[in-house]
Amino acid sequence: MEFSDLSQAAVAVLRTADARAKAELGRRAAAAWRSGALPFAYSVFPPDRPGRPDEPPLLPPRRVKKRKITAETRGRVALLHALAHIELNAIDLAWDAVARFPDAGFPRAYADDWVRVGDEESKHFLLIADRLEALGSRYGALPAHDGLWQAAVETADDPLARQAVVPLVLEARGLDVTPPMIAKLREVGDDPSADILQVIHDDEIGHVAVGKRWFDHLCAERKLEPVATWQAIVRARFRGGVKPPFNIPSREAAGFDAAFYGPLGDEYLDSQRGAAE
């Protein structure tokens, strides 16, 4: 693997269609960055859409069946397949963040952070893909949806919006929903899958912290008040609302205070009550 700079490595990961090959290339590119083999430079721009495998078929989100964790292998496979698809998208979101904003003036530490996130998302995908195979399935065997990349499209014009939405909404949501899944998997005796989800949860605390660090950095540069700015961006650019309940201890471990998301959680609950009346 030879690339002339970091942007070329990032774009190569994004353009790779095969899921396992994408994850493995992401790990190698991250190792090359850490070794000093990749200059911190931008010579190519990322594609509008990343490469994707022929499978799984991508359906509208409403047509993808919800997965229920049971002792039956089928339910756990469905859950793990959905999580593998999330992690595949997370690989692309991380490497897109590396290469998407060459004019933002980010320091090298920004690349260090997002390359690490991309590396860990690749690790997560490979862990889940291996577990699916151990359970007699594979990534691509079930339908998935294409809604996650929409967050990249909605924030492609502004690195502040990207930091606000991808790590501080999507990854933070992972902190909320993963512990109950871990508990349920242990309840049905699937400790290997639960152990993988624990690794993912613990790493994602760091990913939310990365988003918060660079969101604050950009707010300081632009002389913006962080809480009101984050709330305005999320209202304008994220569809679906910020849903409670929140895993406050994990969010606080990432440096993400409830002053940011608490009011939006209240707005979401009010909207649900209004819709029910």
ABEGO torsion letter per residue (X at the ends): XBBABAAAAAAAAAABABAAAAAAAAAAAAAAAAAGABBBBBABBBBABBBBBAOBBBBBAAABBBBBBBABAAAAAAAAAAAAAAAAAAAAAAAAAAAABAAAGBBAAAAAAAAAAAAAAAAAAAAAAAAAAAAGBBBGABBBBAAAAAAAAAAAABAAAAAAAAAAAAAAAAAAAAAAAAAAAAAAGBAAAAAAAAAAAAAAAAAAAAAAAAAAAAAAAAGBBAAAAAAAAAAAABBGEBBOBBBAAAAAAAGBBAAAAAAAAAAAAAAAAAAAX
